[in-house]
Amino acid sequence: MSNRLLNFRSGDKPMEEGRGLAGDDRMPMTIADIAKELGVSKSTVSRVISGKGRIGDETRNRVQSWIRRHNYIPNSTARALASNRTYNVAVVIPRDADRGDVPFFQDCLVGLAETFASRGYAAVLSVVDASDASSLENLVRNRKVDGAILTRLVENDASLDFLKDDALPFVVMGTSDEEGLYTVDSDNFAGCYELTKLLLGLGLRKLVFLAGSREHEVNLLRHKGFLEACEGEDVKPVLEEWDVETVQDVSRALERSVEQFPCCIVCTDDVICGKALAWLEKKGYSVPGDVKVASFYDSEALKTHVPPVTALSVSSWELCRTAGNALIDLVEEKSIDSRIPVGYQVKIRESTRV
């Protein structure tokens, strides 16, 4: 997949310097027009629009108020030249998300693009492998973007290594102990610990743990929370299966696990959980009658499943909005916290009813 521009302003007609509304018609409007109307210099209007230079609060408020009332939108090319910015930002997603079976990345692209658009920026999609960041490198070296968001961390991440060596502002959607990174994430360790404790509190002791790749940092954090909760209750999982990604992987793992009569199948994400539920239904197992099921990531499919599935819920919209705004703040040289948390909720539903 090549880089694609997700530009939500593509329907706008180019103007000399910007555009505004006069009655019901779109009218060309220039900085000079605004300056004349307000009795200020063109450079004053330009500095207010770009956010650069010292302007008195009263003057700034007058200009901004006039701009809002008249729906003036600066031409992106003129604005980029004035500020030395492209007003594009890279959204970096893993190549395996292109399979179409990971709903999170679909929500992620839309949420980030909408957040960037609300701040006057456009999203540029960059698809990478763990060991190949050439797509991102081309964007950065050709000065096509002002910043980047990494939507998933993996071990030995080529994109992360490249960005750490470059001056480009970037934000990571995920948790990392590495110093010098700006990260936005929910507390996966705490959430999975809490959900596992609740399952154990229901009297469920024979747990099966189904996980994706060990290379994904989020899976390691979820596993750590799960294990520490089990150790605190002196419970040992009857089975742990890693690299469970395909239908065949899930089938093999569950064939082994049902021989030990587990109480509950715990999945690291909604995709694995969906495949586990399909296998259980196909084999005639009742949920929650024969076995309980829980997921460390929620989705609409799990909420509406029959029965609804107990899961750790994080708002993908809130995650994307927070990460997107954090990146734009960095690009605009504003101060942000290096670790920005997003809340989570444990949703106890019918799939774990005792």
C-alpha positions as CSV (number, residue, x, y, z in Angstrom):
1,M,0.0,0.0,0.0
2,S,1.4,3.4,-0.9
3,N,1.1,6.6,1.1
4,R,-2.3,8.0,0.8
5,L,-3.4,11.5,1.6
6,L,-6.5,11.6,3.8
7,N,-7.4,15.3,3.3
8,F,-10.9,16.3,4.5
9,R,-10.5,19.7,2.9
10,S,-10.2,18.5,-0.6
11,G,-13.6,20.0,-1.6
12,D,-12.4,23.5,-1.0
13,K,-11.8,25.8,-3.9
14,P,-8.4,27.5,-3.9
15,M,-8.4,31.2,-3.1
16,E,-5.7,33.8,-3.5
17,E,-5.0,33.9,0.3
18,G,-8.1,32.4,1.9
19,R,-11.8,32.1,1.7
20,G,-14.7,33.4,3.7
21,L,-18.5,33.6,3.6
22,A,-20.5,36.7,2.6
23,G,-24.2,35.9,2.8
24,D,-24.7,32.5,1.1
25,D,-21.8,32.9,-1.4
26,R,-18.2,32.0,-1.0
27,M,-16.2,35.2,-1.6
28,P,-12.4,35.5,-2.1
29,M,-11.0,37.3,0.9
30,T,-7.4,38.4,1.5
31,I,-5.4,39.4,4.5
32,A,-5.4,42.9,3.1
33,D,-9.2,43.0,3.3
34,I,-9.2,41.9,6.9
35,A,-6.5,44.5,7.8
36,K,-8.5,47.3,6.1
37,E,-11.7,46.3,7.8
38,L,-10.1,46.3,11.2
39,G,-7.8,49.2,10.7
40,V,-4.6,47.2,11.4
41,S,-1.6,46.3,9.3
42,K,-1.4,43.2,7.0
43,S,1.5,41.9,9.0
44,T,-0.5,42.1,12.2
45,V,-3.3,39.9,10.6
46,S,-0.6,37.5,9.3
47,R,1.0,37.1,12.7
48,V,-2.4,36.4,14.4
49,I,-3.2,33.7,11.8
50,S,0.3,32.1,12.0
51,G,0.5,32.4,15.8
52,K,4.0,33.9,15.5
53,G,5.1,37.2,16.8
54,R,4.0,39.4,19.6
55,I,0.5,40.8,19.3
56,G,-1.5,42.5,22.1
57,D,-4.4,40.4,23.5
58,E,-7.0,43.0,22.5
59,T,-5.8,43.1,18.9
60,R,-5.4,39.3,18.7
61,N,-9.0,38.9,20.0
62,R,-10.4,41.4,17.5
63,V,-8.8,39.7,14.6
64,Q,-9.7,36.2,15.7
65,S,-13.3,37.2,16.4
66,W,-13.6,38.8,12.9
67,I,-12.2,35.6,11.3
68,R,-14.6,33.4,13.2
69,R,-17.6,35.6,12.3
70,H,-16.7,35.6,8.6
71,N,-15.6,31.9,8.4
72,Y,-12.3,32.9,7.0
73,I,-10.0,30.0,6.3
74,P,-6.4,30.8,5.3
75,N,-5.1,29.2,2.1
76,S,-3.1,26.2,3.1
77,T,-0.2,26.9,0.7
78,A,0.2,30.5,1.8
79,R,-0.1,29.5,5.4
80,A,2.6,26.7,5.0
81,L,5.0,29.2,3.3
82,A,4.5,31.7,6.1
83,S,5.1,29.2,8.9
84,N,7.6,26.8,7.1
85,R,5.2,23.9,7.7
86,T,3.4,21.5,5.4
87,Y,0.3,21.1,7.6
88,N,0.5,17.4,7.0
89,V,1.2,14.8,9.7
90,A,2.0,11.1,9.2
91,V,-0.1,8.3,10.7
92,V,2.1,5.2,10.9
93,I,0.3,1.9,10.9
94,P,1.7,-1.7,10.7
95,R,1.3,-3.6,7.5
96,D,-0.6,-6.4,9.1
97,A,-3.4,-4.0,9.9
98,D,-4.2,-4.0,6.2
99,R,-5.7,-7.4,6.5
100,G,-9.0,-5.8,7.4
101,D,-9.5,-7.9,10.6
102,V,-8.2,-5.3,13.1
103,P,-11.1,-2.8,13.8
104,F,-8.9,-0.7,16.0
105,F,-6.8,0.6,13.2
106,Q,-9.9,1.5,11.1
107,D,-11.2,3.6,14.1
108,C,-7.7,5.0,14.6
109,L,-7.4,6.3,11.0
110,V,-10.7,8.1,11.1
111,G,-10.3,9.4,14.7
112,L,-6.8,10.8,14.0
113,A,-7.7,12.3,10.6
114,E,-10.8,14.1,12.1
115,T,-8.7,15.4,15.0
116,F,-6.0,16.7,12.7
117,A,-8.6,18.3,10.4
118,S,-10.1,20.2,13.4
119,R,-6.6,21.7,14.0
120,G,-6.0,22.6,10.3
121,Y,-3.8,19.7,9.4
122,A,-4.2,16.7,7.1
123,A,-3.3,13.0,7.8
124,V,-0.9,11.2,5.5
125,L,-0.9,7.4,5.8
126,S,2.4,5.5,6.1
127,V,2.4,1.7,6.2
128,V,5.4,0.1,7.7
129,D,6.8,-3.3,8.8
130,A,8.6,-3.8,12.1
131,S,12.0,-3.9,10.2
132,D,11.2,-1.6,7.3
133,A,10.4,2.1,7.8
134,S,11.2,3.2,4.3
135,S,7.6,4.6,3.7
136,L,8.0,6.9,6.7
137,E,11.6,7.7,5.9
138,N,10.6,9.0,2.4
139,L,7.9,11.3,3.9
140,V,10.3,12.8,6.4
141,R,13.3,13.2,4.3
142,N,11.3,14.8,1.5
143,R,9.8,17.2,4.1
144,K,6.2,16.1,3.4
145,V,5.1,16.0,7.0
146,D,5.5,18.1,10.2
147,G,5.2,15.2,12.7
148,A,4.2,11.6,13.0
149,I,2.1,9.2,15.2
150,L,3.2,5.6,15.7
151,T,0.0,3.7,16.3
152,R,1.6,0.5,17.6
153,L,5.0,-0.3,19.2
154,V,6.9,-3.5,18.5
155,E,10.2,-4.8,19.7
156,N,13.1,-3.5,17.5
157,D,10.8,-1.1,15.9
158,A,12.5,0.5,12.8
159,S,10.1,3.4,12.7
160,L,10.8,4.3,16.3
161,D,14.6,4.0,15.8
162,F,14.4,6.3,12.8
163,L,12.3,8.9,14.5
164,K,14.5,9.0,17.6
165,D,17.4,9.9,15.3
166,D,15.5,12.6,13.5
167,A,14.3,16.0,14.7
168,L,10.7,15.4,13.6
169,P,8.1,15.7,16.5
170,F,6.4,12.4,17.1
171,V,4.0,10.7,19.5
172,V,3.6,7.0,20.3
173,M,0.2,5.5,20.9
174,G,1.2,2.9,23.4
175,T,3.2,2.4,26.6
176,S,6.9,2.5,26.9
177,D,9.4,2.9,29.7
178,E,12.0,4.4,27.3
179,E,13.0,7.9,28.3
180,G,12.5,10.8,25.9
181,L,9.3,9.5,24.3
182,Y,5.9,11.2,24.3
183,T,3.3,8.4,24.8
184,V,-0.5,8.3,25.0
185,D,-2.2,5.2,26.2
186,S,-4.5,3.6,28.8
187,D,-2.9,1.7,31.6
188,N,-3.0,-1.8,30.0
189,F,-1.2,-3.4,33.0
190,A,-3.6,-2.0,35.6
191,G,-6.7,-2.6,33.5
192,C,-5.9,-6.3,32.8
193,Y,-4.8,-6.8,36.4
194,E,-8.2,-5.4,37.6
195,L,-10.2,-7.5,35.1
196,T,-8.4,-10.7,36.0
197,K,-8.9,-10.0,39.7
198,L,-12.7,-9.6,39.1
199,L,-12.8,-12.9,37.2
200,L,-10.9,-14.6,40.1
201,G,-13.3,-13.0,42.5
202,L,-16.2,-14.7,40.7
203,G,-14.6,-18.0,41.7
204,L,-13.1,-18.7,38.2
205,R,-9.7,-20.4,38.8
206,K,-9.0,-22.5,35.7
207,L,-8.1,-19.8,33.2
208,V,-6.8,-20.1,29.6
209,F,-4.8,-17.2,28.2
210,L,-4.8,-16.7,24.4
211,A,-2.4,-14.0,23.1
212,G,-1.1,-12.5,19.9
213,S,2.5,-11.8,19.1
214,R,5.1,-11.4,21.8
215,E,6.7,-8.7,19.7
216,H,3.8,-6.3,20.4
217,E,4.4,-4.3,23.6
218,V,0.7,-4.1,24.4
219,N,0.4,-7.9,24.6
220,L,3.3,-8.1,27.0
221,L,1.8,-5.5,29.3
222,R,-1.6,-7.3,29.2
223,H,0.1,-10.6,30.0
224,K,2.0,-9.0,32.9
225,G,-1.2,-7.6,34.4
226,F,-2.9,-11.0,34.0
227,L,0.0,-12.9,35.6
228,E,0.4,-10.7,38.6
229,A,-3.3,-10.9,39.4
230,C,-3.1,-14.7,39.2
231,E,0.0,-14.8,41.4
232,G,-1.7,-12.7,44.0
233,E,-4.5,-15.3,44.3
234,D,-2.1,-18.2,44.0
235,V,-3.7,-19.3,40.7
236,K,-1.7,-20.8,37.8
237,P,-3.3,-20.6,34.3
238,V,-4.0,-24.0,33.0
239,L,-2.7,-23.0,29.5
240,E,-1.0,-20.0,27.9
241,E,-0.9,-19.8,24.1
242,W,1.0,-17.1,22.2
243,D,1.1,-16.1,18.5
244,V,-2.6,-17.0,18.3
245,E,-3.7,-15.0,15.2
246,T,-5.4,-17.2,12.6
247,V,-8.5,-19.3,12.9
248,Q,-6.3,-22.4,12.7
249,D,-4.2,-21.1,15.6
250,V,-7.3,-20.5,17.8
251,S,-8.7,-23.9,16.9
252,R,-5.4,-25.7,17.9
253,A,-5.2,-23.8,21.1
254,L,-8.8,-24.4,22.2
255,E,-8.6,-28.1,21.2
256,R,-5.8,-28.4,23.8
257,S,-7.4,-26.2,26.4
258,V,-10.8,-27.9,26.5
259,E,-9.2,-31.1,27.6
260,Q,-8.5,-29.4,30.9
261,F,-12.0,-28.2,31.4
262,P,-11.2,-24.5,31.8
263,C,-13.6,-22.1,33.6
264,C,-12.7,-19.1,31.5
265,I,-10.9,-18.2,28.3
266,V,-9.2,-14.9,28.5
267,C,-8.1,-13.2,25.2
268,T,-5.7,-10.4,24.7
269,D,-7.8,-8.6,22.1
270,D,-11.2,-8.6,20.5
271,V,-10.1,-10.2,17.2
272,I,-8.8,-13.3,19.0
273,C,-11.9,-13.3,21.2
274,G,-14.2,-13.2,18.2
275,K,-12.4,-16.3,16.7
276,A,-12.6,-18.1,20.0
277,L,-16.3,-17.5,20.3
278,A,-16.9,-18.7,16.8
279,W,-15.0,-21.9,17.5
280,L,-16.9,-22.5,20.8
281,E,-20.2,-22.0,19.0
282,K,-19.2,-24.4,16.1
283,K,-18.2,-27.1,18.6
284,G,-21.5,-26.7,20.5
285,Y,-20.1,-25.2,23.7
286,S,-22.4,-22.8,25.6
287,V,-21.2,-19.4,26.8
288,P,-21.3,-18.8,29.8
289,G,-22.9,-22.2,30.6
290,D,-19.9,-24.4,29.7
291,V,-17.2,-21.9,29.7
292,K,-16.8,-18.2,30.4
293,V,-15.1,-15.8,28.0
294,A,-13.4,-12.4,28.5
295,S,-11.3,-10.0,26.4
296,F,-8.6,-7.5,27.3
297,Y,-9.8,-5.2,24.5
298,D,-13.5,-4.3,23.8
299,S,-15.2,-3.7,20.5
300,E,-18.7,-3.2,19.1
301,A,-18.7,-6.8,18.0
302,L,-18.1,-8.0,21.6
303,K,-20.7,-5.6,23.0
304,T,-23.4,-6.9,20.6
305,H,-22.4,-10.6,20.7
306,V,-25.0,-13.0,22.2
307,P,-24.1,-13.1,25.0
308,P,-22.3,-9.8,25.4
309,V,-18.6,-10.3,26.3
310,T,-16.9,-9.1,29.4
311,A,-14.0,-6.8,28.3
312,L,-11.6,-4.0,29.1
313,S,-13.0,-0.9,27.4
314,V,-11.0,2.0,26.2
315,S,-12.5,4.7,24.0
316,S,-10.6,4.6,20.7
317,W,-12.0,8.0,19.9
318,E,-10.6,9.5,23.2
319,L,-7.3,7.8,22.6
320,C,-7.0,9.2,19.0
321,R,-8.2,12.6,20.0
322,T,-5.7,12.9,22.8
323,A,-2.8,11.5,20.8
324,G,-3.7,13.7,17.8
325,N,-3.9,16.9,19.8
326,A,-0.7,16.0,21.6
327,L,1.2,15.7,18.3
328,I,-0.1,19.0,17.0
329,D,0.9,20.7,20.2
330,L,4.4,19.4,19.8
331,V,4.5,20.5,16.1
332,E,3.4,24.0,17.3
333,E,6.1,24.0,19.9
334,K,3.8,23.8,22.9
335,S,4.7,22.0,26.1
336,I,3.0,18.7,26.8
337,D,3.5,15.9,29.3
338,S,5.7,13.0,28.2
339,R,3.2,10.4,29.5
340,I,-0.5,11.2,28.8
341,P,-3.0,8.7,30.2
342,V,-6.4,7.7,28.8
343,G,-8.9,6.1,31.1
344,Y,-10.4,2.6,30.8
345,Q,-13.4,0.8,32.2
346,V,-13.9,-2.9,33.1
347,K,-17.2,-4.0,31.6
348,I,-18.6,-7.1,33.3
349,R,-21.2,-8.7,30.9
350,E,-23.1,-11.9,30.4
351,S,-20.2,-14.0,29.0
352,T,-18.8,-14.4,32.5
353,R,-22.1,-14.7,34.4
354,V,-21.8,-17.4,37.1
